[in-house]
Amino acid sequence: MSSDILVLGAGMVGVGTALALRQRGHAVTLVDRKAPGQETSYGNAGIIQREAVRPYAFPRDWRKLVQVALRRGNDVHYHAAGMPALATRLYRYWSHSAPRAYPGIAAAYAALIAHSLSEHAGWIRQADAEDLVKREGWMQGFRTPALFEQAGREAREAAQAHGLGCDLLDGEALAHRVPALRQRLAGAIHWRDPWAVNDPGELVARYAALFERMGGRLLRGDAASLRRQGAGWAVDTQEGPVQAAHAVLALGPWADAALVRFGYRFPLFVKRGYHRHYAGGATLDMPLLDVEQGVMLAPMRRGLRLTTGAEFAPIDAPPTPVQLAEAERSTRELVDLGQGVEAQPWLGARPCTADMKPVIGAAPRHPGLWFNFGHGHQGFTLGPASGRLVAELIGGETPYVDPRPYSPQRF
């Protein structure tokens, strides 16, 4: 079996890449050990975040750092045993979050985010996925007036700089807008541009089905079998080895392990996160983030999905869903949460880079090998946009955005 291009990883980033390549006439084989959209892309909050023009920076306020170190908040948790191995990468993350470095990073990040909706729009239409998408935005809710006031100022600045729509709702307006709330919050920021998806894993699956209808091949296989073969690349699948001139690694949080085999050591790490669905309680018409608790409430087809903040731990460490337990407690103060649907919470990992930008482009030392990973919290948002960029680079087209900020060469 032979193919022009292998794409390894069938999450939103990998499927978005495969679609963009197939759209340009390439013969593409998409390979994953599981069905499309069953890993990280399944477990997110389901928001295509057009407003996310500023990546999540490492806290610079010493009071916040002390709070995290002493485990006094719920938005960040960590495994102490895993910290020594992460120390160098987290230090680089902290350094890139400094006021001098961060603005340039945010500008590059925003350049891709600007195309998130437009790149998703065509695939949503062609994949017959309009029933999964709601175009009314999402909200950030704040419990304390001071934090709401500060965040409101920053939101207005971002909205003005990037042409975004946002409304600031005081406590009374928020209570009227979200009658399910049991207690009065200080206020909320309503970002109007983003789209909410009520089953993110299903959206990826429909994109993958569209890819197959377009003539692409979807096979089960293990990326760990990727190897040089002749002038190209090969990977083992359930239907036998598949060869190609090019291979794209779109492996999300598993990219690090794959890269080590080829001698690359990028400053990658994961932020783990948990979710659980609840049914029989309150309903929301759009996602709502409880900012101080780090808890997202997202209406899904299975119920109200409660997602946690970041957990710093090795990707294969045993689950420690302490954030989810506290999130459930604090959320029951806000809304009638209902009963948990799953017996055990879902656990996934967000693939992050120390400089908060994805890695997109040609492998520095291996002709025909391409990278597309490290999207942090926004792989679901950026999958089609970064997939288009990789497809243009492979095909020798003029890139629609400047690819240099995301190049693997920067490391």
C-alpha positions in Angstrom: 0.0 0.0 0.0 1.3 3.5 -0.8 0.1 7.0 -0.3 1.5 10.4 -0.9 1.0 11.6 2.7 0.6 10.0 6.1 -1.1 11.9 8.9 -0.6 10.4 12.3 -3.2 11.3 14.9 -7.0 11.6 14.4 -7.9 14.4 16.8 -9.1 17.7 15.6 -5.6 18.8 14.5 -4.8 15.6 12.6 -8.3 15.4 10.9 -8.1 19.1 10.0 -4.7 18.5 8.4 -5.9 15.4 6.5 -8.9 17.4 5.2 -6.8 20.3 4.0 -4.4 18.0 2.3 -7.1 16.0 0.6 -8.8 19.2 -0.5 -5.7 20.0 -2.4 -5.6 16.7 -4.2 -3.1 14.8 -2.2 -3.6 11.0 -1.5 -3.8 11.0 2.3 -3.9 8.2 4.8 -5.0 9.1 8.3 -3.8 6.8 11.0 -4.7 6.5 14.7 -4.9 3.7 17.3 -8.5 4.8 18.1 -11.5 6.1 16.2 -11.3 9.9 15.3 -12.0 12.3 18.1 -11.7 9.9 21.0 -8.8 11.4 22.9 -8.1 15.0 23.8 -10.5 16.3 21.2 -13.3 14.5 22.9 -12.9 15.9 26.3 -12.7 19.7 25.9 -15.3 22.4 26.5 -16.4 22.3 22.8 -15.8 26.0 22.1 -14.3 27.3 18.9 -12.7 30.2 20.7 -12.3 33.1 18.2 -11.8 35.4 21.2 -8.7 33.4 22.5 -6.2 35.9 21.1 -4.1 35.7 24.2 -2.7 32.3 25.2 -2.7 31.1 28.8 0.4 32.6 30.4 2.2 31.3 33.4 1.2 33.4 36.5 3.6 36.2 37.3 1.9 37.4 40.4 3.8 36.0 43.5 0.5 35.7 45.4 -0.9 33.5 42.8 2.2 31.3 42.7 2.1 30.9 46.5 -1.6 30.0 46.2 -0.8 27.3 43.7 2.2 26.0 45.6 0.2 25.6 48.8 -2.8 24.1 46.8 -5.2 26.8 48.1 -7.0 27.2 44.8 -8.8 24.8 42.5 -7.8 26.1 39.1 -4.3 24.5 39.2 -3.2 21.2 40.7 0.1 19.4 40.5 1.8 16.1 41.3 4.8 16.9 43.5 6.7 13.8 42.3 6.4 14.9 38.7 7.7 18.5 39.2 11.5 17.8 39.0 11.1 16.4 35.5 9.0 19.4 34.5 11.0 22.1 36.2 13.1 23.2 33.2 10.1 23.4 30.8 8.0 25.2 33.3 10.8 27.7 33.9 10.9 28.4 30.2 7.1 28.7 30.2 7.4 31.3 33.0 10.1 33.1 31.1 8.1 33.4 27.9 5.2 34.7 29.9 7.3 37.8 31.0 6.0 41.2 29.9 8.8 41.6 27.4 8.3 38.3 25.6 4.6 37.7 25.9 3.2 40.4 23.5 5.1 39.0 20.5 3.9 35.5 21.3 0.3 36.7 21.6 0.5 38.4 18.3 1.6 35.2 16.6 -1.1 33.2 18.4 -3.8 35.7 17.4 -2.8 35.5 13.7 -4.0 31.8 13.7 -7.0 32.4 16.0 -8.3 35.0 13.6 -9.0 32.2 11.0 -10.5 29.7 13.4 -14.2 30.3 12.6 -13.7 30.7 8.8 -11.7 27.5 8.6 -14.2 25.5 10.6 -17.2 27.0 8.8 -16.7 25.2 5.5 -16.0 21.9 7.0 -19.0 22.2 9.3 -21.2 22.8 6.3 -19.7 20.0 4.2 -19.8 17.5 7.1 -23.5 18.1 7.7 -22.6 19.1 11.3 -24.7 22.3 11.7 -26.9 20.5 14.4 -23.8 20.3 16.7 -23.0 24.0 16.6 -24.5 27.0 18.3 -23.3 30.5 17.4 -24.1 32.6 20.5 -20.7 32.7 22.2 -19.9 31.9 25.8 -19.4 33.6 29.2 -16.8 34.1 31.8 -18.4 34.6 35.2 -16.7 36.3 38.2 -17.5 36.0 41.9 -15.5 39.0 43.1 -16.1 42.6 41.9 -12.4 43.5 41.7 -11.5 40.6 39.5 -14.5 41.3 37.3 -13.5 44.9 36.9 -9.9 44.1 36.0 -11.0 41.4 33.5 -13.5 43.7 32.0 -10.9 46.3 31.2 -8.7 43.6 29.6 -11.6 42.2 27.6 -12.5 45.6 26.2 -8.9 46.2 25.2 -8.7 42.8 23.4 -12.0 43.3 21.8 -11.0 46.7 20.4 -7.6 45.5 19.2 -8.9 42.4 17.5 -12.4 43.4 16.3 -14.2 41.1 18.8 -17.7 41.3 20.2 -18.0 41.3 24.0 -20.6 42.5 26.5 -20.0 43.2 30.2 -23.0 42.1 32.3 -23.3 43.2 35.9 -24.7 40.9 38.5 -28.3 41.8 37.9 -28.0 41.5 34.1 -26.3 38.2 34.5 -29.0 36.9 36.8 -31.6 37.8 34.2 -29.5 36.3 31.3 -28.8 33.1 33.2 -31.9 32.4 35.4 -30.4 29.0 36.5 -27.9 30.7 38.7 -28.6 30.1 42.4 -26.5 33.0 43.7 -25.6 36.4 42.5 -22.2 36.8 40.8 -20.3 40.0 40.5 -20.7 39.9 36.7 -19.7 38.2 33.5 -18.0 38.8 30.1 -20.1 37.6 27.2 -17.9 36.8 24.2 -20.2 36.9 21.3 -18.0 35.6 18.4 -17.2 32.0 19.5 -19.2 28.9 18.5 -20.2 26.2 21.0 -20.2 22.6 20.0 -22.4 20.2 21.9 -20.4 17.1 21.1 -16.8 17.9 20.2 -15.8 14.3 19.6 -18.7 13.9 17.2 -17.7 16.9 15.3 -14.2 15.4 14.8 -15.9 12.1 13.7 -18.0 13.9 11.1 -15.0 15.7 9.8 -13.3 12.3 9.5 -16.3 10.8 7.7 -16.2 13.8 5.3 -12.5 13.1 4.7 -13.3 9.5 3.7 -16.1 10.7 1.4 -13.5 12.9 -0.2 -11.4 9.9 -1.0 -9.1 9.8 2.0 -8.2 6.6 3.9 -8.7 6.2 7.6 -6.8 3.2 9.2 -6.1 2.0 12.7 -2.4 1.9 13.5 0.3 2.9 16.0 2.4 6.0 15.4 5.2 4.3 17.3 5.9 2.2 14.2 6.7 5.3 12.1 10.1 4.8 10.4 12.2 5.9 7.5 11.7 3.6 4.5 13.7 4.4 1.3 13.2 8.1 0.5 9.9 8.3 2.4 8.1 7.0 5.5 6.2 4.0 6.6 3.8 3.1 9.4 2.2 -0.2 10.4 -1.6 -0.5 10.3 -4.2 -3.2 10.8 -4.2 -3.5 7.0 -0.5 -3.8 6.7 2.4 -1.3 6.3 1.6 2.0 4.5 4.3 4.0 2.8 4.3 7.7 1.8 6.6 10.4 0.7 5.6 12.6 3.6 4.4 12.0 7.2 2.8 14.6 9.5 3.0 14.1 13.2 -0.3 15.5 14.7 -0.1 13.5 18.0 -1.1 16.1 20.5 0.1 15.2 24.0 1.9 12.1 22.6 4.1 14.1 20.3 7.0 14.3 22.8 7.4 10.5 23.0 7.4 10.2 19.2 9.9 13.0 18.8 12.5 11.5 21.2 12.8 8.5 18.8 14.0 10.8 16.1 16.3 12.8 18.3 14.2 15.9 18.9 13.8 17.4 22.4 11.4 20.3 22.3 10.2 22.0 25.5 6.8 20.2 25.6 4.6 19.3 28.5 1.0 18.5 29.2 -1.7 20.0 31.3 -4.1 17.3 32.3 -7.8 17.9 32.9 -10.9 16.1 33.9 -14.6 16.2 33.0 -17.9 14.6 33.9 -21.5 15.1 32.6 -24.5 15.8 34.8 -28.1 15.4 34.0 -31.5 16.1 35.6 -30.5 19.5 36.9 -30.2 23.0 35.5 -29.7 23.8 31.8 -27.6 26.5 30.3 -27.9 28.0 26.8 -24.2 28.6 26.4 -21.0 27.6 28.2 -20.2 29.5 31.4 -16.7 29.6 33.1 -16.5 30.1 36.8 -13.2 31.9 36.6 -12.1 31.9 40.2 -12.8 28.1 40.5 -11.4 27.3 37.1 -14.6 25.4 36.2 -16.3 25.4 32.8 -19.9 24.4 32.5 -20.7 23.5 28.9 -24.1 22.2 27.7 -23.6 19.0 25.8 -25.8 16.3 24.3 -25.0 14.0 27.2 -25.8 16.7 29.9 -24.0 19.6 31.5 -20.2 18.9 31.1 -18.2 20.1 34.0 -14.5 20.5 33.1 -11.6 21.3 35.5 -8.6 23.6 35.2 -5.0 22.4 34.7 -3.2 19.5 36.5 0.6 19.4 36.0 1.6 15.7 36.1 3.2 13.1 33.8 0.7 12.1 31.1 0.7 8.5 32.3 0.4 9.3 36.1 -2.6 7.7 37.9 -5.7 9.9 37.9 -6.1 12.3 40.8 -9.5 14.0 40.2 -9.4 16.2 43.3 -10.2 19.2 41.2 -13.3 17.6 39.9 -14.6 16.9 43.4 -14.0 20.5 44.5 -15.5 21.7 41.3 -18.6 19.8 41.8 -19.0 21.1 45.3 -18.5 24.8 44.3 -20.7 24.4 41.2 -23.6 23.1 43.3 -23.5 26.5 45.0 -24.2 28.1 41.6 -26.6 25.8 39.8 -28.7 22.7 40.3 -26.1 20.3 38.9 -28.1 17.1 38.9 -26.6 13.7 39.0 -23.3 12.5 37.4 -23.7 10.5 34.2 -20.4 8.6 34.1 -19.3 6.4 37.0 -15.7 7.6 36.6 -14.6 11.1 35.3 -12.8 11.4 32.0 -9.1 12.3 32.0 -7.2 13.9 29.2 -4.1 15.9 28.5 -3.6 19.2 26.7 -0.4 19.4 24.6 1.6 22.5 25.5 4.8 24.2 24.5 7.0 26.5 26.7 6.4 29.5 24.4 2.6 28.8 24.1 2.7 28.6 20.3 2.0 25.4 18.3 4.8 23.6 16.4 4.0 23.7 12.7 6.4 23.0 9.9 9.1 20.8 8.5 11.2 18.6 10.8 14.7 20.2 10.8 16.7 17.0 10.1 14.3 14.6 8.5 13.1 15.4 4.9 9.5 14.6 4.4 8.6 14.7 8.1 6.3 17.4 9.3 5.0 18.6 12.6 1.6 19.9 13.7 1.2 19.8 17.5 1.5 21.8 20.7 -1.7 23.8 20.5 -2.2 23.9 24.3 -5.8 24.7 25.2 -6.8 25.4 21.6 -6.3 22.4 19.4 -10.1 22.1 18.9 -10.2 25.7 17.9 -7.1 25.7 15.7 -7.2 22.3 14.1 -8.5 23.4 10.6 -6.5 26.6 10.6 -3.1 24.9 11.4 -4.0 22.0 9.1 -4.4 24.4 6.2 -1.0 26.0 7.0 0.7 22.6 7.0 -1.0 21.6 3.8 0.2 24.8 2.1 3.8 24.3 3.3 3.8 20.7 2.1 2.4 21.7 -1.3 4.7 24.7 -1.8 1.9 27.2 -1.7 2.2 30.7 -0.4 1.2 30.3 3.3 -1.9 32.3 4.2 -0.3 33.3 7.5 3.4 33.8 8.3 4.6 30.3 9.3 7.9 31.5 11.0 6.5 32.0 14.5 5.5 28.4 14.7 8.5 26.8 13.0 10.2 23.9 14.7 13.5 25.7 13.9 12.8 28.2 16.7 13.9 25.6 19.3 
